[in-house]
Structures are given as C-alpha cells and as structure tokens.
C-alpha cells in the first residue's frame, strides 16, 4: 500500500521501473543474494543516470561541458568502487607494513636526497619561476630522467608545439644543442631508440583543456593497456577550469586540487609549473610568496622548488634553485645551478657560502605563509 501510494507521486517511467523490479524480486529466489544485489544496483544506476541527465540540461545552458562530462561519468561509476574504507581495528596490521612511495628521480642527487629519492606516486610537484626563467626546460629535464629510468611519461603541453617539446627532449637526452639537431638526425634517432622509457607528448591549445580533458586522455591510454608512470603538465595555470568560479584565484586553486586528485587516481607523480608575479622577475631567491594569482596553490603541493635567474645569471649560465616546500624532508634550502638553455642542461651544484646568505629559513617562510593565508581568509570570510 505504501509503495503504491509513493508511486502515484512519481512519473510514469519511474513507476514502471519500480513495478518491474518488484515483480522480478518476487519471482526470484530471495536466497539468491547476488541476484538481488545486482538487480537493485542496476535499478539505482539507471535512476542516478536519469538524475545526472536532468542536471546536465541546466549545465548545458551555461556551456559547462566539462562539468557535464564529470556528472555523467560519476553517475556511470556508481557501484563500481567496492572499497568501504580503512577499518581501524580490522586492518590493524596494514599500518605497520612498509610504505613504498616508488619515487622517480629528478636526476639531481642533491635534490633527491632532500625528499627521499624523488617525487613519489600520488604526489604533486610544482616548479615556480618567472617567465623565461626555464620552467618548461625544467619539466623536460624531469621527464628525461624518468625516461632514462624506463618509465612511461605523458607530457601535456599547453603552450609549446608538441614537436618543439620533442626537440627539447632530443637535446636533453643527447646533449646536442637545439640549433644543431637537424645536422645530427641519424645520431639522435639511434640514441632515442636506446632509451628504455616511452614518451607521449599531447598538445592542447592554451586554455582549451581541463583536468577532465587530461583524465579522458589518460583513460584512453589505460584502455590501450598503457600504464603511466609520470605525468607532466606544462603548465597548470594554462588549464581551463572544470567549473567557472567568481574569482580566478579560486579557479586556479581548484585546478591544482584536481591535478593532485589525478596523481592519486593514477597512482603516479605529477609535475607541473606555475608562473611568479612580477616581483620574482629579477629576484635572487623566489619563495612561495612570489607565486602568481592564487597563493593557495601552494597548499596542495607535496614538493615545490623555484628557479631564479637574474640578468647576470643568464649571461653566465647560472641561477639558483630554492626548495620552497617539502613534505618528505627539509626545505628552505638554496642550491646554485648551471643552466645551459642551448642543450636543455640543468645541473644542481653544492650550496656555496654566498647562497647561504640569501637562504630563507623554512620556519620564517612558513610563518609568512600562515600570516598571508590568514589575511587572505579574513578578507574573503573563508568563502570561496
């Protein structure tokens, strides 16, 4: 009686589906738990998908296509995740087993030593630098080191052409200057064939791809049995937000949170970059306070390093690398670097006394970050 009364308030399609499910459940053997579970799940999936489609109509009016894709995909995945969570008592032994981060080397031993061998799976690393300081080249260097380790690297480029990025990998792998690559085509080909890893470069026009776009591409690779070991996004600030928010800084914060989510979902490290504000253009050392637009991008990252190069540094192929944030070791450390942009070569050197003079202590920097964040939160009343 109650069911009949409730169905009177539903539309004809829903009422029909409920009646069919009820009839099947009465006919079936009630001891068949799997049948009941499968039938119930099938009904719930269809209802959930219908709700998602109705919600998508409203999103269609605002051209929120990425959000539509996310809503539909989430609906289709209903019931697929059988993980009930970590049972504190039942899974007691699990938390005493060794944890393996499976870090991927940066190719810089001094930097690897600071965070236990490199960026680990499910972790997000960010390179901070002003325009023209070498963000993209640093990302190519990191990808190259992973290739040498036999890893599969997916490199998303949102600014440079895919062939330009590929040429930078050629130079970084072989040591042949960018300007001479065409003269050594056969030699480069032979050396590239000897590389154990696999590199996939995917180009998207600036601000046309979102994290959902990247996820769709990664799913396509997964369907083709490609296991991705490292993801590089050049660079996060140039991604389009899945959801358009009132403030740009909130959109950027959301993008970096979604990148961290991708790292967790695909169980691999993700490296990306962020541009500094104008204050970092000719700075001796770039801290997280120089990060452009959305300061809150810093909070979601596991490891952040900055590259600073004054005009004099560029003339002398020099610069500084500053470990700004490190969840797996010490931070606030300045390293001198040798950077030859002609053949995409970046070397991290032992800290020198003059670099210690400009070194920013981790404690002081964190105090500044907390103070700045509290002001930011107060101004916005804690509302995104």
C-alpha positions as CSV (number, residue, x, y, z in Angstrom):
1,X,0.0,0.0,0.0
2,X,2.8,2.4,0.9
3,X,4.7,1.6,-2.3
4,X,1.6,2.1,-4.4
5,X,0.9,5.5,-2.8
6,X,4.5,6.6,-3.3
7,X,4.4,5.5,-7.0
8,X,1.4,7.8,-7.6
9,X,3.7,10.7,-6.9
10,X,6.3,9.6,-9.5
11,X,6.3,9.9,-13.3
12,X,5.2,7.0,-15.4
13,X,8.7,5.8,-16.4
14,X,9.9,5.6,-12.8
15,X,6.7,3.9,-11.6
16,X,7.1,1.3,-14.4
17,X,10.7,0.6,-13.5
18,X,9.8,0.1,-9.8
19,X,7.0,-2.2,-10.6
20,X,9.2,-4.3,-12.9
21,X,11.9,-4.6,-10.2
22,X,9.3,-5.5,-7.6
23,X,7.9,-8.3,-9.8
24,X,11.3,-9.7,-10.6
25,X,12.2,-9.7,-6.9
26,X,9.1,-11.6,-6.0
27,X,9.6,-14.2,-8.7
28,X,13.3,-14.7,-7.9
29,X,14.6,-16.9,-5.1
30,X,15.1,-14.5,-2.2
31,X,18.0,-16.6,-1.0
32,X,19.9,-15.5,-4.2
33,X,21.7,-12.5,-2.6
34,X,23.8,-11.8,-5.7
35,X,20.7,-11.6,-7.9
36,X,19.0,-9.2,-5.5
37,X,22.1,-7.1,-5.2
38,X,22.7,-6.9,-9.0
39,X,19.1,-6.1,-9.7
40,X,19.0,-3.4,-7.1
41,X,22.2,-1.9,-8.3
42,X,21.0,-1.9,-11.9
43,X,17.9,0.0,-10.9
44,X,19.8,2.5,-8.8
45,X,22.3,3.1,-11.6
46,X,19.5,3.9,-14.0
47,X,17.8,6.3,-11.6
48,X,21.1,8.0,-10.9
49,X,21.9,8.4,-14.5
50,X,18.5,9.9,-15.2
51,X,19.1,12.4,-12.4
52,X,22.5,13.2,-13.9
53,X,21.0,13.8,-17.3
54,X,18.4,16.2,-15.9
55,X,21.1,18.1,-14.1
56,X,23.1,18.2,-17.3
57,X,20.3,20.2,-19.0
58,X,20.9,23.1,-16.6
59,X,24.6,22.9,-17.1
60,X,24.2,22.8,-20.9
61,X,22.6,26.3,-20.7
62,X,25.8,27.7,-19.2
63,X,28.1,25.7,-21.6
64,X,29.7,23.8,-18.7
65,X,30.6,20.8,-20.9
66,X,33.5,19.6,-18.7
67,X,31.2,19.6,-15.7
68,X,28.5,17.7,-17.7
69,X,31.1,15.1,-18.6
70,X,32.1,14.8,-14.9
71,X,28.5,14.4,-13.7
72,X,27.7,11.7,-16.3
73,X,31.0,9.8,-15.6
74,X,30.4,9.9,-11.9
75,X,26.9,8.6,-12.4
76,X,28.1,5.7,-14.6
77,X,30.7,4.7,-12.0
78,X,28.0,4.2,-9.3
79,X,28.6,0.9,-7.5
80,X,32.0,0.3,-9.1
81,X,34.0,1.3,-6.1
82,X,33.8,-1.6,-3.6
83,X,36.3,0.0,-1.2
84,X,34.5,0.6,2.1
85,X,37.5,2.4,3.6
86,X,40.2,1.5,6.1
87,X,38.8,-0.4,9.1
88,X,40.9,0.9,12.0
89,X,40.6,-2.3,14.0
90,X,40.2,-5.0,11.3
91,X,43.1,-3.6,9.2
92,X,45.4,-3.1,12.1
93,X,48.4,-4.9,10.5
94,X,48.2,-2.7,7.4
95,X,49.5,0.4,9.0
96,X,52.7,-1.4,10.2
97,X,53.6,-2.7,6.7
98,X,56.4,-0.8,4.9
99,X,55.1,2.1,2.8
100,X,56.6,2.4,-0.7
101,X,56.4,5.8,-2.4
102,X,58.2,4.5,-5.5
103,X,59.9,7.8,-6.1
104,X,61.1,8.9,-9.6
105,X,64.5,10.6,-9.6
106,X,64.9,14.2,-10.6
107,X,68.3,13.4,-12.0
108,X,69.8,15.8,-9.3
109,X,71.3,13.7,-6.5
110,X,71.4,16.7,-4.1
111,X,67.7,17.4,-4.6
112,X,66.7,13.7,-4.5
113,X,68.4,13.5,-1.1
114,X,66.2,16.2,0.3
115,X,62.9,14.3,-0.4
116,X,63.8,10.6,-0.1
117,X,64.7,9.8,-3.7
118,X,62.4,12.0,-5.8
119,X,58.7,12.7,-6.3
120,X,56.6,9.7,-5.2
121,X,53.4,8.1,-6.6
122,X,50.2,10.1,-5.8
123,X,52.4,13.3,-5.2
124,X,52.2,16.7,-6.9
125,X,55.4,18.7,-7.6
126,X,55.4,22.3,-8.7
127,X,58.2,24.3,-10.4
128,X,57.9,28.1,-9.7
129,X,59.7,30.6,-12.0
130,X,59.1,33.9,-13.7
131,X,58.5,34.0,-17.5
132,X,61.6,33.0,-19.5
133,X,63.5,31.5,-16.5
134,X,63.2,27.9,-17.6
135,X,60.0,26.3,-16.2
136,X,59.4,24.3,-19.4
137,X,63.0,23.2,-19.6
138,X,63.0,22.1,-16.0
139,X,59.9,19.9,-16.7
140,X,61.6,18.4,-19.8
141,X,64.7,17.6,-17.7
142,X,62.4,15.9,-15.1
143,X,60.7,13.9,-17.9
144,X,64.0,12.9,-19.4
145,X,65.3,11.5,-16.2
146,X,62.2,9.3,-15.9
147,X,62.6,8.1,-19.4
148,X,66.2,7.0,-18.6
149,X,64.7,5.0,-15.7
150,X,62.5,3.2,-18.2
151,X,59.3,5.0,-17.2
152,X,56.3,5.9,-19.3
153,X,55.9,9.6,-19.3
154,X,52.9,11.6,-20.6
155,X,53.8,15.2,-21.2
156,X,50.9,17.6,-21.7
157,X,51.9,20.9,-23.4
158,X,49.5,23.8,-23.3
159,X,51.8,26.5,-24.7
160,X,54.5,25.0,-26.9
161,X,54.0,22.8,-30.0
162,X,54.5,19.1,-29.4
163,X,57.4,18.9,-31.9
164,X,59.1,21.8,-30.1
165,X,58.8,19.9,-26.8
166,X,60.1,16.7,-28.6
167,X,63.1,18.6,-29.8
168,X,63.9,19.7,-26.3
169,X,63.8,16.1,-25.2
170,X,66.2,15.3,-28.1
171,X,68.7,17.9,-26.8
172,X,68.3,16.9,-23.2
173,X,68.8,13.2,-24.0
174,X,71.7,13.5,-26.4
175,X,73.5,16.7,-25.3
176,X,73.3,18.1,-28.8
177,X,72.4,21.8,-28.9
178,X,68.9,22.7,-30.1
179,X,70.4,24.7,-33.0
180,X,72.3,21.6,-34.3
181,X,69.6,18.9,-34.1
182,X,68.9,18.8,-37.8
183,X,72.6,18.2,-38.6
184,X,72.6,15.1,-36.3
185,X,69.3,13.5,-37.2
186,X,70.7,9.9,-37.6
187,X,72.7,10.1,-34.4
188,X,69.7,11.3,-32.5
189,X,67.5,8.6,-33.9
190,X,69.9,5.9,-32.7
191,X,70.2,7.3,-29.2
192,X,66.4,7.8,-28.9
193,X,65.9,4.1,-29.8
194,X,68.2,3.1,-26.9
195,X,66.0,4.9,-24.4
196,X,64.1,2.3,-22.3
197,X,61.2,4.6,-21.4
198,X,58.3,5.7,-23.5
199,X,57.3,9.4,-24.0
200,X,53.8,10.5,-25.1
201,X,53.5,14.2,-25.8
202,X,50.0,15.6,-26.1
203,X,49.4,19.2,-27.2
204,X,46.3,21.2,-26.4
205,X,45.8,24.9,-27.3
206,X,46.1,27.2,-24.3
207,X,43.0,27.3,-22.0
208,X,41.1,24.7,-24.1
209,X,41.9,21.6,-21.9
210,X,40.8,21.0,-18.4
211,X,41.8,18.3,-15.9
212,X,38.8,16.4,-17.2
213,X,40.3,16.6,-20.7
214,X,43.5,15.1,-19.3
215,X,41.6,12.4,-17.5
216,X,39.7,11.4,-20.7
217,X,43.1,11.1,-22.5
218,X,44.6,9.1,-19.7
219,X,41.6,6.8,-19.7
220,X,42.1,6.2,-23.5
221,X,45.7,5.2,-22.8
222,X,44.6,2.9,-20.0
223,X,42.1,1.2,-22.3
224,X,45.1,0.6,-24.6
225,X,47.0,-1.1,-21.7
226,X,49.4,1.9,-21.3
227,X,50.5,2.2,-17.6
228,X,51.6,5.8,-17.0
229,X,54.5,6.2,-14.5
230,X,54.7,10.0,-14.6
231,X,52.5,12.9,-15.8
232,X,53.9,16.3,-16.7
233,X,51.6,19.3,-17.2
234,X,53.2,22.4,-18.8
235,X,51.7,24.2,-17.1
236,X,48.8,24.1,-14.6
237,X,48.0,27.8,-14.8
238,X,47.1,27.3,-18.5
239,X,44.4,24.7,-17.9
240,X,40.8,25.6,-18.2
241,X,38.7,25.2,-15.0
242,X,36.1,22.4,-15.0
243,X,33.8,24.8,-13.1
244,X,33.9,28.5,-13.6
245,X,34.1,30.4,-10.4
246,X,33.7,34.1,-9.5
247,X,37.4,34.6,-8.7
248,X,40.3,33.5,-11.0
249,X,42.4,32.5,-7.9
250,X,39.6,30.1,-6.8
251,X,39.6,28.5,-10.2
252,X,43.4,28.1,-10.1
253,X,43.2,26.6,-6.6
254,X,40.6,24.2,-7.9
255,X,42.8,23.2,-10.9
256,X,45.7,22.3,-8.6
257,X,43.5,20.3,-6.3
258,X,42.2,18.4,-9.3
259,X,45.8,17.7,-10.5
260,X,46.6,16.3,-7.1
261,X,43.4,14.2,-7.5
262,X,44.7,12.8,-10.8
263,X,48.0,11.9,-9.2
264,X,46.1,9.9,-6.5
265,X,43.8,8.3,-9.0
266,X,46.5,7.1,-11.4
267,X,49.0,6.4,-8.6
268,X,51.9,8.3,-10.2
269,X,53.8,11.6,-9.6
270,X,52.6,14.7,-11.4
271,X,55.0,17.6,-12.1
272,X,53.6,21.0,-13.2
273,X,54.8,24.6,-13.1
274,X,53.4,28.0,-12.0
275,X,54.5,31.4,-13.0
276,X,55.6,34.0,-10.5
277,X,54.3,37.5,-10.2
278,X,56.4,40.5,-11.4
279,X,58.1,40.6,-8.0
280,X,60.0,37.4,-8.9
281,X,61.4,38.7,-12.3
282,X,64.9,39.6,-11.0
283,X,64.8,38.2,-7.5
284,X,67.8,36.5,-6.0
285,X,65.6,33.8,-4.5
286,X,62.0,33.1,-5.3
287,X,59.8,32.0,-2.4
288,X,56.2,30.8,-2.5
289,X,55.1,34.3,-1.7
290,X,56.0,35.2,-5.3
291,X,53.6,32.7,-6.8
292,X,51.2,34.3,-9.3
293,X,47.5,34.9,-8.6
294,X,46.4,32.0,-6.4
295,X,48.6,31.7,-3.3
296,X,46.6,28.8,-2.2
297,X,48.1,26.6,-5.0
298,X,51.0,26.1,-2.6
299,X,48.9,24.2,0.0
300,X,48.0,21.2,-2.2
301,X,51.6,20.5,-3.5
302,X,53.9,18.0,-1.9
303,X,57.2,19.5,-3.2
304,X,57.8,22.9,-4.6
305,X,61.1,24.3,-6.0
306,X,61.7,27.7,-7.6
307,X,64.2,28.7,-10.3
308,X,65.6,32.2,-10.2
309,X,67.9,33.7,-12.7
310,X,69.0,37.4,-12.8
311,X,70.2,39.0,-16.0
312,X,73.8,38.3,-14.9
313,X,72.9,34.7,-14.1
314,X,71.6,34.2,-17.7
315,X,74.8,35.6,-19.2
316,X,76.8,33.2,-17.0
317,X,74.5,30.2,-17.4
318,X,73.9,30.3,-13.7
319,X,71.0,30.7,-11.3
320,X,69.5,29.3,-8.1
321,X,67.2,26.5,-7.2
322,X,65.3,27.0,-3.9
323,X,63.5,24.1,-2.2
324,X,60.4,26.1,-1.1
325,X,58.2,23.2,0.3
326,X,59.0,19.6,1.1
327,X,56.6,17.2,2.8
328,X,59.2,14.5,2.9
329,X,62.3,16.3,4.2
330,X,63.9,19.7,4.8
331,X,63.0,22.9,2.9
332,X,64.3,26.4,2.8
333,X,67.5,25.4,1.0
334,X,69.2,27.2,-1.8
335,X,71.3,25.4,-4.4
336,X,73.3,27.1,-7.1
337,X,72.6,25.7,-10.6
338,X,74.3,25.6,-14.0
339,X,71.7,26.1,-16.8
340,X,72.6,25.8,-20.4
341,X,69.4,26.5,-22.4
342,X,71.1,25.7,-25.7
343,X,71.1,21.9,-24.9
344,X,68.5,21.9,-22.2
345,X,71.0,21.1,-19.5
346,X,70.4,21.8,-15.8
347,X,72.8,20.8,-13.1
348,X,72.4,21.4,-9.4
349,X,75.6,22.2,-7.6
350,X,76.7,22.1,-4.0
351,X,75.5,25.1,-1.9
352,X,78.0,27.9,-1.6
353,X,78.6,30.4,1.2
354,X,77.1,33.3,-0.8
355,X,74.0,31.3,-1.4
356,X,73.6,30.7,2.4
357,X,73.5,34.5,2.8
358,X,70.3,34.6,0.8
359,X,68.8,31.4,2.1
360,X,65.4,31.8,3.6
361,X,64.7,29.7,6.7
362,X,61.9,27.2,6.5
363,X,60.5,28.4,9.8
364,X,60.4,32.1,8.8
365,X,58.8,31.3,5.4
366,X,56.1,29.2,7.0
367,X,55.3,32.0,9.4
368,X,55.0,34.4,6.5
369,X,52.8,31.9,4.6
370,X,50.4,31.4,7.6
371,X,50.2,35.2,8.1
372,X,49.4,35.8,4.5
373,X,46.8,32.9,4.4
374,X,45.0,34.3,7.5
375,X,44.8,37.7,5.8
376,X,43.5,36.1,2.7
377,X,40.9,34.1,4.6
378,X,39.8,37.1,6.6
379,X,39.3,39.2,3.5
380,X,37.2,36.6,1.9
381,X,35.4,35.5,5.1
382,X,36.6,31.9,4.4
383,X,34.2,31.6,1.5
384,X,35.4,30.5,-1.9
